[in-house]
Amino acid sequence: MRAGLYVDRPLLELATTAWSLVHGLAMLVSTGEIKSTGAPDADPEQLARRMAEHLLQGITVQAHAGGFRPGIDPDKPNQLVDDLEVGDFVAGTRPAE
């Protein structure tokens, strides 16, 4: 925490979050319930690594540094144009207030 690697949140909450993730995966693997998740042949160690990455990176879409709203891929300019055209269309079809 002092090195600035993690968010400034209570250490016990962060540790409990990580422990819950590991414990949950361990329970799914040890009881065989992991098969019901659609990952029956997945290596538990590989799953644990990927889940830890999700925990550390977060699972929400972040806004692009260029100022695009979350969900807009700057490498797909047509997507942005389509969204802008739809926005203009909707704005033009609203009744005047």
C-alpha positions as CSV (number, residue, x, y, z in Angstrom):
1,M,0.0,0.0,0.0
2,R,2.8,2.4,0.9
3,A,4.4,1.8,-2.5
4,G,1.2,3.1,-4.2
5,L,0.5,-0.2,-6.0
6,Y,-3.0,-0.6,-4.6
7,V,-6.1,1.6,-4.1
8,D,-6.3,3.4,-0.8
9,R,-8.8,1.2,0.9
10,P,-8.8,-0.6,4.3
11,L,-6.2,-3.4,4.1
12,L,-8.5,-5.9,5.8
13,E,-11.1,-5.3,3.1
14,L,-8.6,-5.8,0.3
15,A,-7.2,-9.0,1.9
16,T,-10.7,-10.4,2.5
17,T,-11.6,-9.7,-1.1
18,A,-8.6,-11.6,-2.4
19,W,-9.1,-14.4,0.1
20,S,-12.8,-14.8,-0.9
21,L,-11.8,-15.1,-4.5
22,V,-9.2,-17.8,-3.8
23,H,-11.4,-19.6,-1.3
24,G,-14.4,-19.6,-3.7
25,L,-12.3,-21.1,-6.5
26,A,-10.8,-23.7,-4.2
27,M,-14.3,-24.7,-3.1
28,L,-15.5,-25.0,-6.8
29,V,-12.5,-27.1,-7.8
30,S,-12.5,-29.4,-4.7
31,T,-16.3,-30.1,-5.0
32,G,-16.3,-30.5,-8.7
33,E,-18.7,-27.7,-9.1
34,I,-16.2,-25.9,-11.4
35,K,-17.6,-28.1,-14.2
36,S,-21.0,-26.3,-14.0
37,T,-19.2,-23.0,-14.9
38,G,-18.5,-24.2,-18.4
39,A,-14.8,-24.6,-17.7
40,P,-14.6,-28.4,-17.0
41,D,-11.1,-29.0,-18.4
42,A,-9.5,-25.8,-17.2
43,D,-6.4,-26.1,-15.2
44,P,-7.1,-24.8,-11.6
45,E,-3.8,-23.0,-11.4
46,Q,-4.4,-21.2,-14.7
47,L,-7.9,-20.3,-13.6
48,A,-6.5,-18.9,-10.3
49,R,-4.0,-16.8,-12.2
50,R,-6.6,-15.4,-14.6
51,M,-9.0,-14.6,-11.7
52,A,-6.2,-12.8,-9.8
53,E,-5.6,-10.7,-13.0
54,H,-9.3,-9.9,-13.1
55,L,-9.2,-8.9,-9.4
56,L,-6.1,-6.7,-9.9
57,Q,-7.2,-5.1,-13.1
58,G,-10.8,-4.7,-12.3
59,I,-13.7,-5.9,-14.4
60,T,-15.3,-2.6,-15.4
61,V,-14.7,-0.9,-18.7
62,Q,-12.6,2.2,-18.2
63,A,-12.7,5.4,-20.2
64,H,-10.1,5.7,-22.8
65,A,-7.3,8.2,-22.2
66,G,-8.5,10.2,-25.2
67,G,-11.7,11.1,-23.5
68,F,-14.0,8.6,-25.1
69,R,-16.7,7.3,-22.9
70,P,-16.3,3.7,-21.6
71,G,-17.2,1.1,-24.2
72,I,-16.0,3.2,-27.2
73,D,-13.0,1.6,-28.9
74,P,-10.9,4.3,-30.5
75,D,-9.5,1.7,-32.9
76,K,-13.0,1.4,-34.4
77,P,-13.8,4.9,-35.7
78,N,-17.0,3.7,-37.4
79,Q,-18.4,2.7,-34.1
80,L,-18.0,6.3,-32.8
81,V,-19.5,7.8,-36.0
82,D,-22.4,5.4,-35.8
83,D,-23.0,6.4,-32.1
84,L,-22.7,10.1,-33.0
85,E,-25.2,9.8,-35.9
86,V,-27.7,8.0,-33.7
87,G,-27.3,10.7,-31.1
88,D,-27.9,13.4,-33.7
89,F,-30.9,11.5,-35.0
90,V,-32.4,11.1,-31.6
91,A,-31.8,14.7,-30.7
92,G,-33.5,15.8,-34.0
93,T,-36.6,13.7,-33.4
94,R,-37.3,15.0,-29.9
95,P,-40.2,17.3,-29.6
96,A,-39.4,20.9,-28.9
97,E,-39.8,21.9,-25.3
